[in-house]
Amino acid sequence: MFSGISGGTEMLAYRGELDPAMAIDETIGSLGGTFRYPFRYGYSCVGIVEQSRSAIEEGALVFAFHPHQDAFVANATDVVVLGSVDPRCAVMFPLVETALQISLDAGSVFGETVVVFGLGAVGLLTTLLLRRAGARVIAVDVAPWRRGAAVDVGIEAFAPEALPDLLEADGLSAGIPLAIEVSGNPDALRTALGLLSHEGVALVASWYGSKDVALPLGAEFHRRRLTIRSTQVSTIPARLSDRWNSARRRDAVVDLLDNLPLDRLATHTIPFTDAGVAYAAIDTGLDGLIHMALGYR
């Protein structure tokens, strides 16, 4: 029915900003090979089971990590039964899963002020989940229309230049304990490091691909004992492995699909036959575009 286009990793592949010798994704069976052209990509399909040799009933609505395609064969263990979830919203399954993992990697945030850089779909979802965990989140983006989209779903959103005054007004001129970078822009990470308090953490969800990233790692970085740490959804971190696994996380995502304002983030759907138009719209940063899907019916 639909497949979602990732504005992060998938656009790096589209722009040729990934090492062509790198494996596409060793954790997803349908994504073999490397990023050397030509290759199939995409990992967010929602459709109807037409034939089944498993316990999953024919006619069931399911999610599958699979490249953009109108029909395919999948192992029953590789699909997620969705029930009555809106299929257009359900293609954001991987984005919700990523946001959930970011919030888990953030640790205990109850009562803390957290700054999230980047208000694409993953940034918005991460902000919503951190707020559910009890954090006061200041969301930041350079684009006024993305800030407007955040406000529409109840998120405080500001331009980067407003941060110093905001933090000072909150009594946080000495810095914040946690900043999350999900904008894809290395400049945001540089800004985040300057906002951290002593022993603060910059949690990096962005994948910069082949971009060179220069960071200020001089005196202040060392004297304040700052940490830069990545967060990634392909694996469960060791510190959580006694309580979380992929199955538990995906069950949690299915529940969240009905409890997050995904309909407001599902801004654009373009027919699969016009896929080139969809990719170009994401690449050029079309105003108002939060999430793009390809439609097959």
Secondary structure, 3 states (H helix, E strand, C coil): CEEEECCCHHHHHHHCCCCCCCECCCCCCCCCCECCCCCCCCCCEEEECCCCCCCCCCCCEEEECCCCCCCCCCCHHHEEECCCCCHHHHCCHHHHHHHHHHHHHCCCCCCCEEEEECCCHHHHHHHHHHHHCCCEEEEECCCHHHHHHHHHCCCCEECHHHHHHHHHHCCCCCCEEEEEECCCCHHHHHHHHHHEEEEEEEEECCCCCCCCCCCCCCHHHHHCCCEEEECCCCCCCHHHCCCCCHHHHHHHHHHHHCCCCHHHHCCEEEEHHHHHHHHHHHHCCCCCCCCEEEECC
